[in-house]
Amino acid sequence: MANTYVSTTNACKMCTPMGAALVFKGIENAVPFLHGSQGCATYMRRYIISHYREPVDIASSALGEKSAVYGGGPNLKKGILNVMRKYDVDLVGVATTCLTETIGDDVGRYLYEFREEFADLPLPELVHVSTPSYSGTHMEGWHAAVRSLADQVVKEKGASHGGVNLLPGFLSPADYRFLRGLGERSGVRFTMLPDLSRTMDGVIWDDYHSLPDGGTPVADIRAMGGAAGTIEFGMSGGLAESASGVLERKFGVPARKTMIPIGLRATDAFMDTLSEFAGCDMPEKDAFDRGRLLDAMVDGHKYIFGKRAVVYGEEDFVIAMCSFLGEIGVQPVLAATGTQGERFREAVTEALGDVCVNMPVIRSGADFKDIEEEAAELAPDLLVGHSKGYKLARASNIPLIRVGFPIHDRFGGQRILHVGYEGALSLYDMLVNAVLEKSQDECPVGYGYL
C-alpha cells in the first residue's frame, strides 16, 4: 500500500484552535479557553501578541499525564470556575486541542454537567467547538467557532429588528472599524460576529483592565435570529454548514455569501448585497472613495500593469486579493493556501475569469517549500502575503507586500486596511510604491522624480 503521508516544511497555516481563540476574543467580556495542555495557550498568546501588540489572555485546563489517562473533565470544570472568579465574563469559549480530541473528551457533556452542578451560580454562556490541529487550519477553527456561536447562543428567532448580520471572517481590526463605520454611515444596524476592532487594537490604559473593551455583545448575538439577512464574507466553501446557514435553517434569516470586499468589483458586490437587505444607498463618502480609487488606478496603471505576483495566505483572503490584483493589471502567477480542498481552485478561477487570460498555478494544502519551488519557475515581481514569506522575498530579491496575518517583522499589522474602496486605494498605493522603490533602488544612477 502506498504511503500517503507527506511532510510539511514551514506550513502556510496556523493551528486550528488559534482561529477559534481569536473569534472568542472578538466577543464582549469573553475569555477563550483551550481544553488541553498549558503549552498550547502559551504558544498562541505569544504568536497573537507579536502581531496585534495587545495583551491577550487565553485560559487553559492545563492537562497533564493523569488527565490524559483519566480524562480532562475535572480540570475543565475547575478552570471555568477560575475564569469566572477572575473575570466578569459574559461568555467562555471552549476550544479543544489535539490532546483532548485524541483521548476522546466529550466537552459538550462536561459543560452540561457543569451547568447542572453549578446551577446556583450566575453562569456565563458556555460555547464549545471542536478544533484539533491535525484536522484543519486556523481558518477552519475560525469558521467552526463562529458557527458554534450562532448555533449555541442564538436560541430563538426573537423580535424582528431589521438589522443585518455581518460575518466578515478573519480581517484586521482596521477592517472591522471600517465596516462598523459603513454601518453607521448607511444607517444600518450591523451585528458583526466577531468584532476585533477594539479588543485587539485598543487604547492605552491608566488602570489595569481584566478584559479589554469592545467586541460583539452577547445580547446582540442572541438577537441575530431576528435580522433581515446575513452577509458572510468568503467563497472558499469551508464548513458543510456555516454560521449563515445555521441562522437560515433554524430561523429563516436569508443568507448571502460574497467575496471579501477587497478591490473595486468585490466592494461593488458587497454594497449591492447590503442595499438588497437594508434598502440603503451607498453613503456619499464611499461613493467618493470609489471615484478616488478609479482615478488612482488610471494614474498608476503604467507602473504596475503586467507585473507578476505570488499570493499566499488564508484561502478567502487569497481569493479576494487575486481578484483585486487581476483588476488592476497585475497577473497572479501562483495562488497558494495551507487549507485543503478543491473549492479554492474553483473560487480563484471564478474570481479571475473576467480579468485574466492566463490562470495562475493554484495550490491548496501548500507549505512554503512548495511555494518556493513554484516561485522559482514563475519569475514573480511581487510577493503578496504575510511575513512568513520574507525568507522567499529576500532570497529572490523581490518586494513583499505585507498583508493579512501574521505580520511579525513590521509594526502596525493590525492597522492595515484591506476592505472597501478606501482599503483598496491604500493597497494600491502600497503595490505601486513597492514596484517604484525596487526600480529606483536598482537604477545605477538613481532618480528623484517620476
N, C-alpha and C positions, 0 to 999 in steps of 0.2 A: 504493500500500500504506500502510495506516495506521501511524503512528508508535506503537510500543508502549513506548517509553522514558518513564519517569516519574521526575521529580526527587524527591529526598528532602531535607526540611528538619528538622534536628535529629532524627536517627534514634532510634528506640526499640529500639536494639540496639547491641552492640559487635562488633568484628571477630572473625572465626571462629577464628584461631589463639590469641586470648586465652583462649577457653574451654579449648582443648587445653592451653595452658601452665598454667592453674590446676589441671587434672586431674593433670598431672605433678608439680605442687607438693604434691599430696596423697599422693605415694609416698615411702616412706622412702629417704633417701640418693639422691634422684633430682634431675636437673637438666633443666628444659625447654630445648629447643634449637630456635630458629627458623631454618629454612633460607631466608634471604632477606637483605634489606638491614639494616644496623645500626639504622636508624630504627625499624623495626617493634618490635624488642626494647626500645628506649629508651622508646617511647611506651607500650607495655604495662606496663613496670615502673613508670613514673610513675603510670599510671592505677590499677594494682592497689595500690600503696603508699598512695595517697591514701585508699583505703577501709580497708585492713587495718592500716596503721601498723606494718608489719613490713618488714624488709629482704627484697628479692626479687631473686634472681639469675636471669636468663634469658640463656642463651648464644646466640650468633648466628654464622652463617657469613659475615656481613658482605660480601655480594656487591657488586661494583662493575660498571662498564661492561664490562670484559673478561669477567667471569663471565657477564654477561647474554648475551654473544655466543657464548662457547665452552662454557658450562655451569658449574654450581657444584659439581661433584663434588670437585675438589681442595680447595676451601675447606671443604666439609662434612667431609671426612676430617681435614683439619688441625684444624678446630675441635673435633671429637670427641676427638682426641688431646690438645688443650689442656685440655679439660674433665677428661679422665682424669688429667692431671698435676696440675691444681689442686685437684680434689675427689676424695675417696674415694667414688666413686659406685657404686651397685648398678644404676642404670638411667639411660639417657639417652633422653628422649622427643623425637623429631624431628618438628616440625610444619612443613609447608610454608606458604608465603605466596603472595601474588598474583604476585610476580615469578617465583618458581621454577615455579609451575604454568603461567604463561604461556609460559615458554621451554621447558617440557616436560621438566624434570629428572626422571629416574627414580630416586627416592630409594631404593626397595627394592633396585634393582640396585647403587647406590652402597654401601649398607650391606652387601650380600652381598660386594662386592669388599673392603670394609674388613675384614670378618671373615676373608677369605682372606689378605689382605696382612699382617694383624697377629695371625695365629693364635697366635703365640708369646707374646702378652701376655695377662694376665688381663682379659678383656673384660667390661664390664658388659652387661646386657640392652640391646639397641638396638631401640626401638619407633618406628615411623614412622606418621604419619597425614596424610592429605591435607586441608588446611584453607585453601583460597583464600577470601579475604573476599568476593569478588564472587559467590560461590555459596552464601552462608549467613550465619548469625549466630554469636555466641559460644556459644549453646546447641547449635547443630549441631556446632561444633568440640568442645564438651564431650562430647557423646554419641559422636562419632566417635572421640575419644581413649580413652574408656572401652571402647568396642568393640574398638579396636586392642589394648589391654592384654589383654583377655580372649582375643582371637584369637591374639596373637603370643607372649604369656608363658605362658599355660596350654597346655602341650604334651601332657599326658596326663591321664587321669582320676585316677590316683593312688589312694591308700587312702581309703576312705570314713571320714569323721570326724564326721558327724552335725551339723556346723555349718550355719549359714545365711549365704549370700552376700547382702549388702545393698548395692544400688546406689542411693544416696539422691539423686543428682542434685546440682544446684548450690544448696547451702544455706550457712548461716553456720557458722563454727567452733563457736558455741554449740549449734547444732542437731546437729552431729556429736558433740559431747561428750555431749549428751543421749542420742543413740542408742547411743553406747558404754556409757553408764551403764545404759540399759534392758537391753542385752545382759547386763551383769554382774548386774543385779537379777533377771533372768529365768533366769540360769544357761545362757544360750545363747552359743555361740561364734559371734560375728559376724566375717565378713571384709568390712569396709566398704571399698568402692572408689569414689572415693578417700576419704581421711580428712584433712581440713584442720584438725582440732580443735587441733593443736599447731603444725603447720608455719606456719599463718597467724594464730595468736594465742598466741604463746609467752611465756616469761618473759624478764626482763632477764638479760643475760649478764655475768659477771665477766670472762671472756676471750672473744676472738673465736672464733666457730664458722664454719667454711666453709659448713656446711649446718645448718638447724635440726633439732631433734629431732622425732620423730613421723612420721606418715604410715603408709600401709599397707606392711608389709614385703613385699618381692618374693617371699620364700618362701611367704607366705600367699596371694599371688595365684596362684602356681604350683599351690597345693593346692585352688583353687576348684572344680576338676572333681570333687572327692570330697565336695562339700557335699550336704546333704539337700534343699536347694532354694535358689532365688534369688528375692529380693524386689526389684523395681525400682520406684522411685517415678516417676510420670509417666504421664499419659493422653493426651498430645497426638499420639502416633504416632512422630514423629522419624524415625529411620532405618528402612529396609525391614527390617533385622535388627539389633536392638540387642544389647548385651552379654549380656543374659539369654538371648536367642535363640541366640547363638553357643554358650553353655555348654550349653543344652538340646540343640541339634543335634549338637554334637561329643561330648558326654559324658553325655547323658541326664539332666542336672540339671533337675528340674522348675522352671518359671518362673512367677511371678505378678507382674502389674503392679497397683499400687494408686496412688491419688491421693497426692500428698504429704500426710502426716498433719497438716494444719492444720485445727483445729476438732474438734468432737465426732464427727461421723459418719465423717470420714476417718480419725481416730485409732482409732475402734472397728474399722473395716475392716482397718487395719494390724495391730492387736492380734489380730484373728481369724486373719489370714493367718499371723502369727508363730506362733500356737498350733497352726495346722494343720501347719506344718513341724517345729516344735520340741517340740510336746506340752507346752507350758508354760502355766501360769495367769498372769493379769495380776498383776504384783507389787503388793504392798499399797500402796506409795507411789503408784503410778499410779492405782489404784482410788480412793484418797483424793483425788488431784488431779482425777479425773473428777468426783467429788462436789462439790469446791470450784468447778469450772468451772460446773456446773449451778446451784449456789447463786448465783454471781456473775451468771449470765445472767438469773436471776429478779430479782435486786436492781437490775440496770442496765437492764432492758428498757424502763422508762418513759422513759429518757433517749435511747435510741438507736433505738427502733423507728420505722420509716418513713423514716429518713434515706436519702439517695440518694448513691451513691458511684461515682466513676470509678476503675477498677482497670487498671493497666498494668504491663508488665514482661515477664519470661520467661514463655513460654506455660504451662508446667506450674505455675509459681508463681501465675499469674493464675487458672488454673482452680481451684486449691485455695483461693485467697483468696476467690474468688467464692462457692464452696461455703460457706465459713465465714461470710461476710457474710450470705448468704441465711438461714442457720440461726439467726442472732442478730437477724433482723428488719431488716437493712439491705438496701435494694434496689440491687443493682448496675445502673447505667443505661448504662454503657459498659465493655466488657472489650476491651482492646487489647494487641497484641503486635507486635513487629517481625518475627516469623517468618511466612513464607508458609505457607499450607496450610488446607484445609477441615476437617481433623480438629479444629482448635482450636475452630471453631464448634460442632461436634458435641459435643465434650467439655464446653464451658461449658454448653450447653443441657442435657446429661445431668446435670451437677453441680447445676444449679439446678431441675431438673424437679420435685422433691418439695417445694421450699420457696418458690418464687417463682411467682406467677401470670403476671407480665409478664417476658418475657425482655429482657435488655439489648441495646443495639446491640453487635454483636460485630465487631471489626475485626482481621484479620490483615494482616501487611505494613504496619502503620501507622507513621507518624512523628509527632512531636509537633505538627506543623502540623495533621495530621488530627485528633489528639486535641483540640487547642484548638478547632477548628471544631465538632466534635461536642459538646464540653462546653458551648459557648456556647448550644446549643439545649436542653440537657438539665437545666440548673439543678441541678448536684450540690451536696450539702452537704459532701462529703469527697472528697479525692484519696487513693488508696492506691497507693503505689509508691515507687520510688527517688528520689533527689534531683534527677534531671533534670526532674522535674515541678514544681520550685519556682517557675519563672517563671510557669507557669499558675496555681499556687496563689496567688501574690502578686497577679497581675493580677485574679483572680476573688475575692480576699478569702475564701478557704475554707481550712480546715486541710489540711495534707499529713501523712499518716501514713507516715513513712519506714520502709520495709521492703525487704528484698531487696538487690540490688547494682546500681549503686554508690550509696553514701551518702558524698558528698564534702563536704557542708556541715554535718555534725554529727559528733560524736565517739562512738565505740563501736559503729559499724555491725556490726563483726564479732562483737559480743557480744549481738546481738538474737536472742532465742529465738523461733522461729516454730512449731516442731513439737511434737506431743504435747499432752496436756491442759494441762500446765504452760505450754507456749508459747502455746496458745490463750487461757489466762487472762491472760497478760501482754499479748497483743494486744488482748484485750477491754478491759482497763484503759486502754490507750493510746487506743482508739477512743472510749470513753465520756468520758474526760478531755478529749480534743480537742473534743468537742461541748460539754462543760460550760465549758471555757475560753473558747470563742468566744462562747457565750451570756453568760457573766459579763463579758467584755471589752466587749460591745456593749450591756450594760444601762446605761441613763443614770445610775442611782444606784449600781450595783454591789451585790453581796451577798456575804456571807461564810459563809452556811450554806445547805445544800440541803434 
